[in-house]
Amino acid sequence: MKIAVLGAGVSGLTAANRLQQKGCEVVVYEKNETPGGLARSRFTDGLLYDPHGGHILNSKHPEVMEFVFSILPKENWQYTVRNAKIYFNGRYISYPFELSLCELDTEDAVDCVYDFILAKEREEPDNFRDWLVWNFGEGIAKRYMIPYNEKIWAYPLEDMETQWMQGKMPLPEKKEMIRSMLLKDPSERKMPHSTFYYPLRGGIQTMSNALAAPLTIRYGTPVQRIERKEKGWAVNGEEKFDKVISTIPLPVLPGVMELPPSVCDSISKLRYNSLNTVLFECPKTDITWLYIPSHAYRSHRVGYQSTLTPYGGPREGRSCGALEIIGERIEDPAALSQRSDILPEALGFTKALDSEFTEYAYVIHDKKYRKSVTEITAYFAQDDSFSLLGRWGTWNYKNMDLCMLDAMKLTEEMKL
Ligand SMILES: Cc1cc2nc3c(=O)[nH]c(=O)nc-3n(C[C@H](O)[C@H](O)[C@H](O)COP(=O)(O)OP(=O)(O)OC[C@H]3O[C@@H](n4cnc5c(N)ncnc54)[C@H](O)[C@@H]3O)c2cc1C
């Protein structure tokens, strides 16, 4: 059986590997010149840089980790304990905020705990802004949850639904929360996703390269035409395939294939945001991520690449990180280091060494999301020779491990 996989991100690469292992002939189409999609890395001035945001791996699904280590053996990975912080009122508070209240000033902490005790008393709201107050209480919501989420989504929180973050956002039990107030040592607090893997050398690109190595990939080949044939599909008017798996963003499809107007209409209602990252060298730090909720600064997060692996490249006594800003493409990223509204001065952002714009960064789960995705999925489900997969192929907030899991499930269930 001959199968086309559209997109050489983690989803497409995983599906292609599994199908090839089952004896299928697989061709991957990728518009870029390198594999990985969002999971990519490069070195600039010797400094490691994941241009689409630092990509670490962890999974509660053992079959995913088993697959990953079969592709890139475990000794090639650095195992790290997360050391995330929040820059709050000029101080570094441990992450997650809601479990680190003992590190706040007493009055802030009392407000947060008092409001948390009163939380969840009324009916659960269906919009994200009210849900944050309902779930965490006003004290935590207004100091951290609301401003941080306003920055990372750049979308009205009251127009977002709430189902998407079940299992994604740490939801402390009241008792756990109060316990955390009494624990001065952050390492004793229960934290989700507190450890992770990252390739020792070469960044997350090393994993993407290992996934790509055994495959036939047509690089620099954007999908421009997908046609239904009497038997199977033709891609770009050339090769014929029995089946197609598409991981490219759904909004690309109406431009490359025939779709009913109702499906095009549902696709046009999908919302997403875009990301700018900027690499910089900075004073030495052992922080993995720094979250910046304050609206005084445009950047919402810095990922410190040099903490993910000892081979990140900075000079002795220095570190490197990439700041993240949501929104339109920034035309002159080099000028950002001159501005005081990008990052707190203490972080030492004095020079932009590299930058990248990512058009498709985060799926926005607005109020129209569920209906649109259900309609699109139902249409494609009618034909088992064309499957949707991946973060943008299925329009779902999924990390790499869940993309891999979906690819493994899909290729297991496919009639070959
Ligand atoms: C800022 C940020 C940080 C993240 N951090 C983490 C993390 O730490 N850990 C984690 O597990 N996950 C993380 N994620 C999520 C992770 O990036 C995704 O889950 C995963 O990479 C998605 O893989 P994918 O293959 O589905 O999509 P993509 O990586 O987007 O792959 C799609 C591929 O299709 C190609 N393509 C698009 N259009 C065409 C076309 N017309 N023709 C041919 N090819 C095309 C693209 O070039 C791309 O290679 C992060 C995401 C973001 C935005």
The ligand as an ORCA input file, in Angstrom:
! r2SCAN-3c Opt
* xyz 0 1
  C       5.638     27.790     21.768
  C       5.369     26.322     21.765
  C       6.017     25.524     22.690
  C       5.770     24.161     22.721
  N       6.448     23.412     23.627
  C       6.234     22.083     23.672
  C       6.975     21.277     24.595
  O       7.822     21.765     25.344
  N       6.705     19.937     24.606
  C       5.783     19.355     23.772
  O       5.592     18.138     23.836
  N       5.080     20.105     22.885
  C       5.285     21.438     22.803
  N       4.596     22.200     21.907
  C       3.612     21.538     21.028
  C       4.308     20.864     19.822
  O       4.959     21.834     19.069
  C       3.278     20.174     18.943
  O       2.474     19.300     19.686
  C       3.891     19.335     17.823
  O       5.129     19.825     17.413
  C       2.924     19.333     16.652
  O       3.403     18.508     15.638
  P       2.583     18.357     14.292
  O       3.367     17.460     13.424
  O       1.185     17.969     14.579
  O       2.498     19.826     13.659
  P       3.697     20.737     13.038
  O       4.907     20.612     13.863
  O       3.112     22.095     12.859
  O       3.956     20.060     11.641
  C       3.214     20.344     10.473
  C       4.168     20.273      9.286
  O       3.443     20.536      8.084
  C       4.247     21.347      7.242
  N       3.365     22.048      6.290
  C       2.492     23.054      6.509
  N       1.884     23.409      5.364
  C       2.357     22.586      4.413
  C       2.097     22.440      3.009
  N       1.218     23.199      2.365
  N       2.777     21.478      2.329
  C       3.682     20.672      2.954
  N       3.979     20.784      4.280
  C       3.307     21.721      4.993
  C       4.933     22.295      8.227
  O       6.069     22.891      7.637
  C       5.275     21.327      9.370
  O       6.526     20.735      9.178
  C       4.830     23.571     21.823
  C       4.188     24.375     20.884
  C       4.451     25.742     20.852
  C       3.747     26.604     19.827
*
